[in-house]
Amino acid sequence: MASSVALACYIIVLGVSVVGLKGAEAQRAFFVFGDSLVDNGNNNYLATSARADAPPYGIDYPSRRATGRFSNGYNIPDFISQALGAESTLPYLDPELNGERLLVGANFASAGIGILNDTGIQFVNIIRIYRQLQYWEEYQQRVSAIIGSEQTQSLINGALVLITLGGNDFVNNYYLVPYSARSRQYNLPDYVKYIISEYKKILTRLYEIGARRVLVTGTGPLGCVPAELAQRSVNGECSAELQRAASLFNPQLVQIIRELNREIGSEVFVAVNTQQMHIDFISNPQRYGFVTSKVACCGQGRFNGLGLCTVASNLCPDRSVYAFWDAFHPSERANGLIVQQILSGTSDYMYPMNLSTILALDSKKN
């Protein structure tokens, strides 16, 4: 009963946010860059093992089909699109992304990638971050052919951008295997400094290409996801080493966001504290209507954290009471709660302002 009440309240609150923003923001384009947390199907078109195009992925999506989202239903970009009063952006590689549908925006994300080019090398054929940025430049040329260069520039500068990177640089690089190449090259603090410096170059490039409002998510609590609990914990405690990685990375990410905004002279980049958003679920899942934040809904082995989510996996009957859908990714409902914090969270969650404030400020300019 408690979980039903919590879910109902969440739907009402998110619904109010969406209705309240539709009028002013319906024409705003939305662009997404990053990894599997925000990929909505680009990898479906690639010869890679990093894909979510088979059941039971998508079991709660409106079509009840796997879409390529690493979720049982909607992911974070979907909920942000709803808040903008727009349809979900299509994957850039989707052949249906053409004509007027281009004006809604595009999703360039690709599961498995990181800040570094050697992150996720085991997946092959994924769209590395600089390739995603090249696709965005190509996208702008395609749109220019439809509405002209001046209007395209206005669309790009007025767009909302989301970028999610960093987690894979730890779980699919530094900690992928014992004594990985990167862990032999760097101790953890130096590795974090290195990837942060590389991330700053990526964000700078985003700005150069035209981004003027960018939500930059930190990593979640890496040591607390079911995959790491299955491999590293004795009694379900979070991995201290991976938690240390997140605790080093996230504050330094906020610092480079401060630096970039100061250098630009405008609050272009906004830090999204996804680590704290996840910690809320993990420290008190019942408060948010979850039965567990340790066991994945779909998987096998300890905490359902081993291997991929497939038709042969254990599958929970009620996805709404699980904080994690699979070994690494939040459930649809957790994604919705995260976006609610992106929309209206305090400075503990959003720096220097939340998305509702951004949208209100930007609507006054237009």
C-alpha positions in Angstrom: 0.0 0.0 0.0 2.8 2.4 0.9 4.5 1.9 -2.4 1.2 2.5 -4.3 0.7 5.8 -2.5 4.3 6.8 -3.1 4.0 6.0 -6.8 0.7 7.9 -7.1 2.2 11.0 -5.5 5.2 10.8 -7.8 3.0 10.6 -10.9 0.9 13.6 -9.7 4.0 15.7 -8.9 5.7 14.8 -12.2 2.4 15.4 -14.1 2.1 18.9 -12.6 5.7 19.7 -13.6 5.1 18.5 -17.2 1.8 20.4 -17.6 3.3 23.5 -16.1 6.1 23.6 -18.6 4.5 22.5 -21.8 3.4 25.9 -23.0 6.7 27.7 -22.8 9.0 24.8 -23.6 7.2 22.9 -26.4 9.6 24.1 -29.1 12.8 23.6 -27.3 15.2 21.0 -28.8 16.8 18.4 -26.6 20.1 16.6 -27.2 21.6 13.7 -25.3 25.2 12.4 -25.1 26.7 9.7 -23.0 26.4 6.0 -22.1 23.9 3.3 -21.3 22.1 5.3 -18.6 20.8 7.6 -21.4 21.1 5.5 -24.6 17.7 5.0 -26.1 18.6 2.7 -29.0 21.7 3.8 -31.0 23.4 0.6 -30.2 20.6 -1.4 -31.8 22.1 -0.3 -35.1 25.6 -1.4 -34.2 27.3 -4.8 -34.2 28.0 -4.8 -30.4 27.2 -6.8 -27.4 26.3 -3.6 -25.5 22.6 -3.5 -26.4 19.2 -3.8 -24.8 17.0 -4.7 -27.8 15.6 -8.0 -26.5 13.1 -8.9 -23.8 12.6 -8.4 -20.9 14.0 -4.9 -21.6 11.1 -2.6 -22.4 8.5 -4.8 -20.6 6.9 -1.6 -19.1 7.5 0.7 -22.1 4.2 1.7 -23.8 4.8 -0.7 -26.7 5.9 -3.5 -24.3 8.9 -4.0 -26.6 12.6 -3.7 -26.0 13.7 -0.3 -27.5 17.4 -0.3 -26.7 16.9 1.6 -23.5 18.6 -0.1 -20.5 15.4 0.0 -18.5 12.1 -1.8 -18.1 10.4 1.3 -19.5 11.3 5.0 -19.8 14.8 6.3 -19.0 16.0 9.7 -17.8 15.9 11.4 -21.2 12.3 10.3 -21.7 11.2 11.9 -18.5 13.1 15.1 -19.3 11.5 15.2 -22.7 8.1 14.9 -21.0 9.0 17.8 -18.8 9.8 19.8 -21.9 6.4 18.9 -23.3 8.0 17.1 -26.2 8.1 13.6 -27.6 11.1 11.5 -26.8 14.1 12.1 -29.0 15.0 9.4 -31.4 18.4 7.7 -31.6 20.6 9.6 -34.1 21.1 6.3 -36.0 17.4 5.7 -36.3 16.4 6.0 -40.0 13.1 7.6 -38.9 15.0 10.7 -37.6 14.5 13.0 -40.5 12.5 15.9 -41.7 10.6 17.8 -38.9 11.4 15.1 -36.4 15.0 16.4 -36.5 13.8 19.7 -34.9 12.8 17.9 -31.7 16.5 17.0 -31.1 18.4 13.8 -31.1 20.0 11.2 -28.8 23.6 10.4 -29.6 24.3 8.2 -26.5 25.9 4.8 -26.8 26.0 2.1 -24.1 29.5 1.2 -23.0 31.4 4.4 -23.7 33.3 6.6 -21.3 35.3 9.8 -21.1 38.3 7.8 -22.4 38.5 6.1 -25.8 39.8 2.9 -24.2 36.8 2.6 -21.9 34.5 -0.2 -23.0 36.9 -1.6 -25.6 35.4 -5.1 -24.9 32.2 -4.0 -26.5 33.6 -2.8 -29.8 31.6 -0.8 -32.4 30.2 1.7 -29.8 30.0 5.4 -30.5 32.8 7.1 -28.6 32.1 10.5 -27.2 34.1 12.5 -29.8 32.2 10.6 -32.5 28.9 11.6 -30.8 30.0 15.2 -31.0 30.9 14.8 -34.7 27.4 13.4 -35.2 26.0 16.5 -33.6 27.9 18.7 -36.1 26.6 16.5 -38.9 23.1 16.9 -37.4 23.4 20.7 -37.5 24.3 20.5 -41.2 21.2 18.3 -41.9 19.0 20.8 -40.0 20.5 23.8 -41.8 19.4 22.2 -45.1 15.8 22.3 -43.8 15.5 25.6 -41.9 18.7 27.5 -42.8 21.8 28.2 -40.9 20.6 31.1 -38.8 17.5 29.3 -37.5 19.7 26.2 -36.9 22.1 28.2 -34.8 19.1 29.5 -32.8 17.8 26.0 -32.3 21.1 24.7 -31.1 21.9 27.6 -28.8 18.4 27.4 -27.3 18.5 23.7 -26.8 18.8 21.7 -23.6 21.7 19.2 -23.5 22.2 16.3 -21.2 25.5 14.5 -20.9 26.2 11.4 -18.8 29.7 10.0 -18.6 32.2 8.7 -16.1 30.8 5.5 -14.6 32.2 3.2 -17.3 35.6 4.8 -16.9 35.7 3.0 -13.5 33.6 -0.2 -13.9 34.5 -0.9 -17.5 38.1 0.3 -17.4 40.0 1.0 -14.2 38.2 -1.8 -12.2 37.3 -4.0 -15.2 39.9 -6.6 -14.3 42.5 -6.8 -11.5 45.6 -4.9 -12.4 44.0 -3.3 -15.5 46.3 -1.2 -17.8 44.9 2.0 -16.3 45.2 0.9 -12.7 48.9 0.0 -13.3 49.4 3.4 -15.0 47.7 5.5 -12.3 46.8 5.3 -8.7 43.1 6.2 -8.1 43.4 9.9 -7.2 45.7 10.5 -10.2 43.3 8.6 -12.5 40.4 10.7 -11.4 42.4 13.9 -12.1 43.2 12.6 -15.5 39.7 11.7 -16.6 38.4 14.9 -15.1 40.9 16.9 -17.2 39.7 14.9 -20.3 36.1 15.6 -19.4 36.7 19.3 -19.3 37.9 19.1 -22.9 34.7 17.3 -23.9 32.5 19.9 -22.2 34.6 22.7 -23.8 34.0 21.1 -27.2 30.2 20.9 -26.5 30.2 24.6 -25.8 32.2 25.3 -29.0 29.7 23.4 -31.1 26.9 25.5 -29.7 25.6 24.1 -26.4 24.4 26.8 -24.0 22.5 24.8 -21.4 24.1 21.5 -20.4 23.0 19.2 -17.6 26.1 17.2 -16.6 25.4 14.2 -14.4 28.0 12.8 -11.9 28.4 9.1 -11.4 26.0 7.3 -9.2 27.2 5.4 -6.1 29.3 2.9 -8.1 30.0 0.5 -5.3 26.3 0.0 -4.4 24.9 -1.3 -7.7 23.8 -5.0 -7.7 26.7 -6.0 -10.0 29.3 -4.7 -7.6 27.4 -6.1 -4.5 27.4 -9.5 -6.3 31.2 -9.4 -6.9 32.6 -7.5 -4.0 30.3 -7.5 -0.9 30.1 -10.1 1.8 26.8 -9.0 3.4 25.4 -6.5 0.9 27.6 -3.6 1.9 28.7 -1.2 -0.8 32.2 -1.6 -2.2 34.4 0.9 -0.4 36.9 1.2 -3.2 34.3 2.0 -5.9 32.5 4.4 -3.5 35.9 6.1 -3.0 36.2 6.5 -6.8 32.7 8.2 -7.0 33.5 10.4 -4.0 36.7 11.6 -5.7 35.2 12.1 -9.1 31.9 13.9 -8.3 33.3 16.9 -6.4 36.0 17.4 -9.0 33.4 17.4 -11.7 31.5 20.2 -9.9 34.8 22.1 -9.6 35.4 22.0 -13.4 31.8 23.0 -14.0 32.5 26.1 -11.8 35.7 26.8 -13.7 34.1 26.5 -17.1 31.1 28.7 -16.2 33.5 31.3 -14.8 35.7 31.2 -17.9 32.6 31.5 -20.2 31.0 34.2 -18.0 27.6 32.3 -18.0 26.0 29.4 -16.2 26.1 27.1 -19.2 26.9 23.9 -17.3 24.7 22.5 -14.5 26.0 19.8 -12.2 23.5 17.0 -11.5 24.3 15.1 -8.2 23.1 11.7 -9.3 25.2 10.1 -6.6 23.1 11.7 -3.9 19.9 10.9 -5.7 20.8 7.2 -5.8 22.1 7.3 -2.2 18.6 8.4 -1.1 17.1 5.2 -2.5 19.9 3.1 -1.1 20.0 4.5 2.4 16.2 4.4 2.8 14.4 2.6 0.0 11.1 2.2 1.9 10.8 6.0 2.0 10.5 6.0 -1.8 8.2 3.0 -2.0 11.0 0.5 -2.9 11.2 -2.9 -1.3 14.9 -3.2 -2.1 17.8 -1.2 -3.5 20.2 -4.1 -3.4 18.6 -6.7 -5.5 18.1 -6.1 -9.2 14.7 -6.8 -10.7 16.2 -8.7 -13.6 19.3 -10.9 -13.4 20.8 -13.9 -11.8 23.2 -14.9 -9.0 23.7 -12.9 -5.8 21.5 -9.8 -5.7 20.5 -10.7 -9.3 23.8 -8.9 -10.1 25.6 -11.4 -12.3 25.5 -11.4 -16.1 23.0 -9.7 -18.4 19.3 -9.4 -18.1 17.8 -11.9 -20.5 14.6 -14.0 -20.9 16.4 -16.7 -18.8 16.9 -14.3 -15.9 15.0 -14.0 -12.7 12.4 -11.3 -13.2 10.5 -9.5 -10.4 6.7 -9.3 -10.9 6.4 -5.7 -9.7 9.1 -3.5 -11.2 7.9 -0.4 -9.4 9.2 -1.6 -6.0 12.8 -2.2 -7.2 15.3 0.7 -7.3 17.5 -1.2 -9.8 16.1 -2.8 -13.0 19.3 -4.8 -13.9 22.8 -5.1 -12.5 23.7 -1.5 -13.3 20.7 0.5 -14.3 17.9 2.2 -12.3 14.3 1.0 -12.8 11.9 3.2 -14.8 10.4 4.5 -11.5 13.8 5.3 -10.1 14.6 7.2 -13.3 11.4 9.2 -12.8 12.3 10.1 -9.3 15.8 11.2 -10.4 14.3 13.5 -13.0 11.9 14.9 -10.3 15.1 16.0 -8.4 16.6 17.3 -11.6 13.5 19.4 -12.1 13.0 20.7 -8.5 15.9 19.6 -6.4 17.7 21.8 -4.0 21.3 22.9 -4.3 22.3 19.5 -2.7 21.2 17.9 -5.9 21.5 20.6 -8.6 24.3 23.2 -8.9 23.9 26.1 -9.6 20.2 25.7 -10.2 17.5 23.1 -11.0 15.9 22.5 -14.3 12.6 24.2 -13.4 14.6 27.3 -12.6 16.5 27.0 -15.9 13.3 26.7 -17.9 11.7 29.6 -16.1 14.7 31.8 -16.7 15.1 30.9 -20.3 11.4 31.3 -21.1 11.8 35.0 -20.1 14.5 35.5 -22.6 12.4 34.2 -25.5 
